Amino acid sequence: MSQREAARHFNIARDSVAKMMAFSVPPGYRRTAPVKRPKLDA
């Protein structure tokens, strides 16, 4: 099945299909910046 055909079948963007094909396991969520903690903890 081509990527275009898969995108049409699953109703997702072709870019998303290309990303899925690039990684055998999903890369997961990565933060771009560390979590900002409040300076005054209660």
PDB file as gemmi writes it, atoms N, CA and C in Angstrom:
CRYST1    1.000    1.000    1.000  90.00  90.00  90.00 P 1                      
ATOM      1  N   MET A   1       0.855  -1.169   0.000  1.00  0.00           N  
ATOM      2  CA  MET A   1       0.000   0.000   0.000  1.00  0.00           C  
ATOM      3  C   MET A   1       0.907   1.240   0.000  1.00  0.00           C  
ATOM      4  N   SER A   2       0.596   2.188  -0.859  1.00  0.00           N  
ATOM      5  CA  SER A   2       1.399   3.409  -0.924  1.00  0.00           C  
ATOM      6  C   SER A   2       1.053   4.333   0.247  1.00  0.00           C  
ATOM      7  N   GLN A   3       1.936   5.289   0.494  1.00  0.00           N  
ATOM      8  CA  GLN A   3       1.695   6.232   1.591  1.00  0.00           C  
ATOM      9  C   GLN A   3       0.453   7.067   1.310  1.00  0.00           C  
ATOM     10  N   ARG A   4       0.271   7.449   0.072  1.00  0.00           N  
ATOM     11  CA  ARG A   4      -0.905   8.246  -0.290  1.00  0.00           C  
ATOM     12  C   ARG A   4      -2.185   7.448  -0.069  1.00  0.00           C  
ATOM     13  N   GLU A   5      -2.141   6.182  -0.446  1.00  0.00           N  
ATOM     14  CA  GLU A   5      -3.296   5.302  -0.266  1.00  0.00           C  
ATOM     15  C   GLU A   5      -3.589   5.085   1.223  1.00  0.00           C  
ATOM     16  N   ALA A   6      -2.534   4.913   2.024  1.00  0.00           N  
ATOM     17  CA  ALA A   6      -2.700   4.733   3.466  1.00  0.00           C  
ATOM     18  C   ALA A   6      -3.291   5.990   4.094  1.00  0.00           C  
ATOM     19  N   ALA A   7      -2.828   7.158   3.658  1.00  0.00           N  
ATOM     20  CA  ALA A   7      -3.355   8.416   4.187  1.00  0.00           C  
ATOM     21  C   ALA A   7      -4.840   8.544   3.875  1.00  0.00           C  
ATOM     22  N   ARG A   8      -5.210   8.174   2.688  1.00  0.00           N  
ATOM     23  CA  ARG A   8      -6.619   8.242   2.305  1.00  0.00           C  
ATOM     24  C   ARG A   8      -7.439   7.229   3.097  1.00  0.00           C  
ATOM     25  N   HIS A   9      -6.903   6.018   3.281  1.00  0.00           N  
ATOM     26  CA  HIS A   9      -7.620   4.952   3.983  1.00  0.00           C  
ATOM     27  C   HIS A   9      -7.845   5.295   5.459  1.00  0.00           C  
ATOM     28  N   PHE A  10      -6.804   5.813   6.132  1.00  0.00           N  
ATOM     29  CA  PHE A  10      -6.903   6.116   7.560  1.00  0.00           C  
ATOM     30  C   PHE A  10      -7.345   7.549   7.837  1.00  0.00           C  
ATOM     31  N   ASN A  11      -7.553   8.328   6.765  1.00  0.00           N  
ATOM     32  CA  ASN A  11      -8.036   9.709   6.876  1.00  0.00           C  
ATOM     33  C   ASN A  11      -7.089  10.575   7.711  1.00  0.00           C  
ATOM     34  N   ILE A  12      -5.786  10.477   7.400  1.00  0.00           N  
ATOM     35  CA  ILE A  12      -4.778  11.315   8.049  1.00  0.00           C  
ATOM     36  C   ILE A  12      -3.909  11.946   6.959  1.00  0.00           C  
ATOM     37  N   ALA A  13      -3.115  12.935   7.343  1.00  0.00           N  
ATOM     38  CA  ALA A  13      -2.270  13.644   6.383  1.00  0.00           C  
ATOM     39  C   ALA A  13      -1.136  12.748   5.882  1.00  0.00           C  
ATOM     40  N   ARG A  14      -0.695  13.005   4.647  1.00  0.00           N  
ATOM     41  CA  ARG A  14       0.414  12.225   4.085  1.00  0.00           C  
ATOM     42  C   ARG A  14       1.698  12.438   4.870  1.00  0.00           C  
ATOM     43  N   ASP A  15       1.880  13.646   5.421  1.00  0.00           N  
ATOM     44  CA  ASP A  15       3.063  13.915   6.247  1.00  0.00           C  
ATOM     45  C   ASP A  15       3.073  13.012   7.474  1.00  0.00           C  
ATOM     46  N   SER A  16       1.895  12.812   8.071  1.00  0.00           N  
ATOM     47  CA  SER A  16       1.793  11.945   9.254  1.00  0.00           C  
ATOM     48  C   SER A  16       2.156  10.509   8.894  1.00  0.00           C  
ATOM     49  N   VAL A  17       1.712  10.055   7.740  1.00  0.00           N  
ATOM     50  CA  VAL A  17       2.041   8.697   7.295  1.00  0.00           C  
ATOM     51  C   VAL A  17       3.545   8.578   7.077  1.00  0.00           C  
ATOM     52  N   ALA A  18       4.162   9.601   6.499  1.00  0.00           N  
ATOM     53  CA  ALA A  18       5.608   9.577   6.264  1.00  0.00           C  
ATOM     54  C   ALA A  18       6.369   9.509   7.582  1.00  0.00           C  
ATOM     55  N   LYS A  19       5.916  10.255   8.591  1.00  0.00           N  
ATOM     56  CA  LYS A  19       6.559  10.219   9.907  1.00  0.00           C  
ATOM     57  C   LYS A  19       6.413   8.838  10.534  1.00  0.00           C  
ATOM     58  N   MET A  20       5.232   8.235  10.394  1.00  0.00           N  
ATOM     59  CA  MET A  20       5.008   6.898  10.950  1.00  0.00           C  
ATOM     60  C   MET A  20       5.926   5.875  10.284  1.00  0.00           C  
ATOM     61  N   MET A  21       6.145   6.024   8.987  1.00  0.00           N  
ATOM     62  CA  MET A  21       7.001   5.086   8.269  1.00  0.00           C  
ATOM     63  C   MET A  21       8.475   5.294   8.633  1.00  0.00           C  
ATOM     64  N   ALA A  22       8.850   6.504   9.027  1.00  0.00           N  
ATOM     65  CA  ALA A  22      10.246   6.792   9.362  1.00  0.00           C  
ATOM     66  C   ALA A  22      10.653   6.150  10.685  1.00  0.00           C  
ATOM     67  N   PHE A  23       9.701   6.040  11.631  1.00  0.00           N  
ATOM     68  CA  PHE A  23       9.999   5.482  12.952  1.00  0.00           C  
ATOM     69  C   PHE A  23       9.256   4.169  13.127  1.00  0.00           C  
ATOM     70  N   SER A  24       9.997   3.096  13.451  1.00  0.00           N  
ATOM     71  CA  SER A  24       9.331   1.811  13.682  1.00  0.00           C  
ATOM     72  C   SER A  24       8.572   1.833  15.003  1.00  0.00           C  
ATOM     73  N   VAL A  25       9.095   2.616  15.975  1.00  0.00           N  
ATOM     74  CA  VAL A  25       8.442   2.804  17.272  1.00  0.00           C  
ATOM     75  C   VAL A  25       8.183   4.297  17.417  1.00  0.00           C  
ATOM     76  N   PRO A  26       6.994   4.710  17.863  1.00  0.00           N  
ATOM     77  CA  PRO A  26       6.729   6.141  18.006  1.00  0.00           C  
ATOM     78  C   PRO A  26       7.755   6.805  18.915  1.00  0.00           C  
ATOM     79  N   PRO A  27       8.257   7.982  18.534  1.00  0.00           N  
ATOM     80  CA  PRO A  27       9.297   8.633  19.330  1.00  0.00           C  
ATOM     81  C   PRO A  27       8.806   9.144  20.672  1.00  0.00           C  
ATOM     82  N   GLY A  28       7.508   9.324  20.828  1.00  0.00           N  
ATOM     83  CA  GLY A  28       6.968   9.811  22.097  1.00  0.00           C  
ATOM     84  C   GLY A  28       6.987  11.326  22.179  1.00  0.00           C  
ATOM     85  N   TYR A  29       6.551  11.842  23.292  1.00  0.00           N  
ATOM     86  CA  TYR A  29       6.452  13.283  23.489  1.00  0.00           C  
ATOM     87  C   TYR A  29       7.712  13.791  24.155  1.00  0.00           C  
ATOM     88  N   ARG A  30       8.304  14.813  23.579  1.00  0.00           N  
ATOM     89  CA  ARG A  30       9.490  15.430  24.168  1.00  0.00           C  
ATOM     90  C   ARG A  30       9.227  16.906  24.361  1.00  0.00           C  
ATOM     91  N   ARG A  31       9.482  17.393  25.567  1.00  0.00           N  
ATOM     92  CA  ARG A  31       9.298  18.820  25.834  1.00  0.00           C  
ATOM     93  C   ARG A  31      10.391  19.620  25.140  1.00  0.00           C  
ATOM     94  N   THR A  32      10.014  20.805  24.663  1.00  0.00           N  
ATOM     95  CA  THR A  32      11.008  21.674  24.038  1.00  0.00           C  
ATOM     96  C   THR A  32      11.748  22.481  25.095  1.00  0.00           C  
ATOM     97  N   ALA A  33      11.089  22.758  26.225  1.00  0.00           N  
ATOM     98  CA  ALA A  33      11.712  23.522  27.311  1.00  0.00           C  
ATOM     99  C   ALA A  33      11.390  22.825  28.629  1.00  0.00           C  
ATOM    100  N   PRO A  34      12.235  22.965  29.635  1.00  0.00           N  
ATOM    101  CA  PRO A  34      11.942  22.342  30.930  1.00  0.00           C  
ATOM    102  C   PRO A  34      10.709  22.972  31.587  1.00  0.00           C  
ATOM    103  N   VAL A  35      10.094  22.225  32.484  1.00  0.00           N  
ATOM    104  CA  VAL A  35       8.909  22.701  33.186  1.00  0.00           C  
ATOM    105  C   VAL A  35       9.300  23.848  34.108  1.00  0.00           C  
ATOM    106  N   LYS A  36       8.548  24.932  34.037  1.00  0.00           N  
ATOM    107  CA  LYS A  36       8.841  26.075  34.907  1.00  0.00           C  
ATOM    108  C   LYS A  36       8.113  25.885  36.228  1.00  0.00           C  
ATOM    109  N   ARG A  37       8.855  25.832  37.293  1.00  0.00           N  
ATOM    110  CA  ARG A  37       8.293  25.653  38.631  1.00  0.00           C  
ATOM    111  C   ARG A  37       8.099  27.023  39.268  1.00  0.00           C  
ATOM    112  N   PRO A  38       7.058  27.187  40.064  1.00  0.00           N  
ATOM    113  CA  PRO A  38       6.880  28.467  40.748  1.00  0.00           C  
ATOM    114  C   PRO A  38       7.990  28.696  41.774  1.00  0.00           C  
ATOM    115  N   LYS A  39       8.386  29.946  41.918  1.00  0.00           N  
ATOM    116  CA  LYS A  39       9.462  30.256  42.875  1.00  0.00           C  
ATOM    117  C   LYS A  39       8.980  30.137  44.314  1.00  0.00           C  
ATOM    118  N   LEU A  40       7.691  30.427  44.536  1.00  0.00           N  
ATOM    119  CA  LEU A  40       7.133  30.339  45.888  1.00  0.00           C  
ATOM    120  C   LEU A  40       6.259  29.094  45.963  1.00  0.00           C  
ATOM    121  N   ASP A  41       6.786  28.022  46.510  1.00  0.00           N  
ATOM    122  CA  ASP A  41       6.002  26.802  46.673  1.00  0.00           C  
ATOM    123  C   ASP A  41       5.145  26.917  47.915  1.00  0.00           C  
ATOM    124  N   ALA A  42       3.896  26.538  47.798  1.00  0.00           N  
ATOM    125  CA  ALA A  42       2.983  26.621  48.938  1.00  0.00           C  
ATOM    126  C   ALA A  42       3.079  25.390  49.807  1.00  0.00           C  
TER     127      ALA A  42                                                      
END                                                                             
